[in-house]
Amino acid sequence: MFPLVHEVKDTLRATVRISFDGRVHKTFRGPKAEERFANEVRILRHLEAQNCPFVPRLLETYPDQLRIVTTSCGSRVEHLDEARTKELFDELENYGVRHDDTDVRNVTYRMSDGRFCLVDFEFATILPGFENADGSKS
């Protein structure tokens, strides 16, 4: 398996763990787990192709385990005012993605550059006009 340091999330939909090397391991489970896994992979690949600087990078995928491994985007944010939260999720749309779960639980803070980041893209949508921006077929 993988060495664990910290379990970040354990819900009916997913478990998220951070390994000793700082990589984030997310395992999808529950209703529509395969669909949510495929969507998050597609969205993260799209955002990487768009050079979005405030989302995790997809490092590995394990479709048979419904597990992805990504870079870490810092620590969870407990409080962020509504205006700043909206601004952050709106900024994502410049990269062709609507998050569709715009809650502060999906915001992290990366101390290395003082940047708020977004995570958890299993319900996100690629906006019209950006569908093939990552080189994939719709």
BELBEL-V53612 format. One record per residue. N is the residue number from 1. RES is the residue in three letters. SS is DSSP state (2 for helix, 1 for strand, 0 for the rest). PSI is psi in degrees with one decimal (999 if undefined). BURIAL is b if it has 24 or more other C-alpha atoms within 12 Angstrom, else e. Layout:
n:N res:RES ss:SS psi:PSI burial:BURIAL
n:N res:RES ss:SS psi:PSI burial:BURIAL
This chain:
n:1 res:MET ss:0 psi:-129.9 burial:e
n:2 res:PHE ss:0 psi:142.3 burial:e
n:3 res:PRO ss:0 psi:132.8 burial:e
n:4 res:LEU ss:1 psi:142.4 burial:e
n:5 res:VAL ss:1 psi:-45.7 burial:e
n:6 res:HIS ss:1 psi:128.5 burial:e
n:7 res:GLU ss:1 psi:120.6 burial:e
n:8 res:VAL ss:1 psi:-36.8 burial:e
n:9 res:LYS ss:1 psi:137.4 burial:e
n:10 res:ASP ss:1 psi:96.5 burial:e
n:11 res:THR ss:0 psi:-179.4 burial:e
n:12 res:LEU ss:0 psi:-26.2 burial:e
n:13 res:ARG ss:0 psi:-28.1 burial:e
n:14 res:ALA ss:1 psi:157.5 burial:b
n:15 res:THR ss:1 psi:141.8 burial:b
n:16 res:VAL ss:1 psi:127.7 burial:b
n:17 res:ARG ss:1 psi:149.7 burial:b
n:18 res:ILE ss:1 psi:126.2 burial:b
n:19 res:SER ss:1 psi:171.5 burial:e
n:20 res:PHE ss:0 psi:-31.0 burial:e
n:21 res:ASP ss:0 psi:4.6 burial:e
n:22 res:GLY ss:0 psi:-0.6 burial:e
n:23 res:ARG ss:0 psi:148.8 burial:b
n:24 res:VAL ss:1 psi:128.4 burial:b
n:25 res:HIS ss:1 psi:116.6 burial:b
n:26 res:LYS ss:1 psi:125.0 burial:b
n:27 res:THR ss:1 psi:124.5 burial:b
n:28 res:PHE ss:1 psi:142.9 burial:b
n:29 res:ARG ss:0 psi:173.8 burial:e
n:30 res:GLY ss:0 psi:-164.5 burial:e
n:31 res:PRO ss:0 psi:132.4 burial:e
n:32 res:LYS ss:0 psi:33.9 burial:e
n:33 res:ALA ss:2 psi:-42.7 burial:b
n:34 res:GLU ss:2 psi:-41.7 burial:b
n:35 res:GLU ss:2 psi:-43.2 burial:e
n:36 res:ARG ss:2 psi:-38.5 burial:b
n:37 res:PHE ss:2 psi:-51.6 burial:b
n:38 res:ALA ss:2 psi:-39.5 burial:b
n:39 res:ASN ss:2 psi:-44.4 burial:b
n:40 res:GLU ss:2 psi:-40.6 burial:b
n:41 res:VAL ss:2 psi:-46.9 burial:b
n:42 res:ARG ss:2 psi:-44.3 burial:b
n:43 res:ILE ss:2 psi:-45.0 burial:b
n:44 res:LEU ss:2 psi:-37.5 burial:b
n:45 res:ARG ss:2 psi:-41.3 burial:b
n:46 res:HIS ss:2 psi:-48.3 burial:b
n:47 res:LEU ss:2 psi:-33.8 burial:b
n:48 res:GLU ss:2 psi:-42.3 burial:b
n:49 res:ALA ss:2 psi:-28.8 burial:e
n:50 res:GLN ss:0 psi:-0.5 burial:b
n:51 res:ASN ss:0 psi:39.3 burial:e
n:52 res:CYS ss:0 psi:120.5 burial:b
n:53 res:PRO ss:0 psi:-0.4 burial:e
n:54 res:PHE ss:0 psi:37.1 burial:b
n:55 res:VAL ss:1 psi:159.3 burial:b
n:56 res:PRO ss:0 psi:155.6 burial:b
n:57 res:ARG ss:0 psi:134.7 burial:b
n:58 res:LEU ss:1 psi:121.0 burial:b
n:59 res:LEU ss:1 psi:-41.0 burial:e
n:60 res:GLU ss:1 psi:150.5 burial:e
n:61 res:THR ss:1 psi:142.4 burial:b
n:62 res:TYR ss:1 psi:81.2 burial:e
n:63 res:PRO ss:0 psi:-34.4 burial:e
n:64 res:ASP ss:0 psi:-22.4 burial:e
n:65 res:GLN ss:0 psi:-2.8 burial:e
n:66 res:LEU ss:0 psi:49.3 burial:b
n:67 res:ARG ss:1 psi:139.1 burial:b
n:68 res:ILE ss:1 psi:156.2 burial:b
n:69 res:VAL ss:1 psi:128.8 burial:b
n:70 res:THR ss:1 psi:169.6 burial:b
n:71 res:THR ss:0 psi:161.5 burial:b
n:72 res:SER ss:0 psi:143.9 burial:b
n:73 res:CYS ss:0 psi:30.1 burial:b
n:74 res:GLY ss:0 psi:-159.0 burial:b
n:75 res:SER ss:1 psi:153.2 burial:b
n:76 res:ARG ss:1 psi:146.3 burial:b
n:77 res:VAL ss:0 psi:128.1 burial:e
n:78 res:GLU ss:0 psi:-38.2 burial:e
n:79 res:HIS ss:0 psi:135.0 burial:e
n:80 res:LEU ss:0 psi:131.7 burial:e
n:81 res:ASP ss:0 psi:156.1 burial:e
n:82 res:GLU ss:2 psi:-40.4 burial:e
n:83 res:ALA ss:2 psi:-44.1 burial:e
n:84 res:ARG ss:2 psi:-38.2 burial:e
n:85 res:THR ss:2 psi:-47.5 burial:b
n:86 res:LYS ss:2 psi:-43.3 burial:e
n:87 res:GLU ss:2 psi:-41.8 burial:e
n:88 res:LEU ss:2 psi:-47.3 burial:b
n:89 res:PHE ss:2 psi:-34.1 burial:b
n:90 res:ASP ss:2 psi:-37.1 burial:e
n:91 res:GLU ss:2 psi:-33.9 burial:e
n:92 res:LEU ss:2 psi:-31.8 burial:b
n:93 res:GLU ss:2 psi:-22.6 burial:b
n:94 res:ASN ss:2 psi:-19.8 burial:e
n:95 res:TYR ss:2 psi:10.7 burial:b
n:96 res:GLY ss:0 psi:19.4 burial:b
n:97 res:VAL ss:1 psi:134.3 burial:b
n:98 res:ARG ss:1 psi:127.3 burial:b
n:99 res:HIS ss:0 psi:-43.4 burial:b
n:100 res:ASP ss:0 psi:8.8 burial:e
n:101 res:ASP ss:0 psi:66.8 burial:e
n:102 res:THR ss:0 psi:63.9 burial:b
n:103 res:ASP ss:0 psi:151.4 burial:b
n:104 res:VAL ss:2 psi:-22.1 burial:b
n:105 res:ARG ss:2 psi:-16.2 burial:e
n:106 res:ASN ss:2 psi:17.7 burial:b
n:107 res:VAL ss:1 psi:135.2 burial:b
n:108 res:THR ss:1 psi:168.6 burial:b
n:109 res:TYR ss:1 psi:123.1 burial:b
n:110 res:ARG ss:1 psi:107.7 burial:e
n:111 res:MET ss:0 psi:-30.5 burial:e
n:112 res:SER ss:0 psi:-31.7 burial:e
n:113 res:ASP ss:0 psi:9.5 burial:e
n:114 res:GLY ss:0 psi:33.5 burial:e
n:115 res:ARG ss:1 psi:132.4 burial:e
n:116 res:PHE ss:1 psi:139.7 burial:b
n:117 res:CYS ss:1 psi:164.9 burial:b
n:118 res:LEU ss:1 psi:144.2 burial:b
n:119 res:VAL ss:0 psi:171.8 burial:b
n:120 res:ASP ss:0 psi:82.5 burial:b
n:121 res:PHE ss:0 psi:22.0 burial:b
n:122 res:GLU ss:0 psi:-20.9 burial:b
n:123 res:PHE ss:0 psi:5.7 burial:b
n:124 res:ALA ss:0 psi:162.6 burial:b
n:125 res:THR ss:1 psi:137.5 burial:b
n:126 res:ILE ss:1 psi:128.9 burial:b
n:127 res:LEU ss:0 psi:153.4 burial:e
n:128 res:PRO ss:0 psi:140.7 burial:e
n:129 res:GLY ss:0 psi:-14.2 burial:e
n:130 res:PHE ss:0 psi:-0.7 burial:b
n:131 res:GLU ss:0 psi:-40.4 burial:e
n:132 res:ASN ss:0 psi:17.7 burial:e
n:133 res:ALA ss:0 psi:-19.1 burial:b
n:134 res:ASP ss:0 psi:4.0 burial:b
n:135 res:GLY ss:0 psi:-1.9 burial:e
n:136 res:SER ss:0 psi:166.8 burial:e
n:137 res:LYS ss:0 psi:140.7 burial:e
n:138 res:SER ss:0 psi:999 burial:e
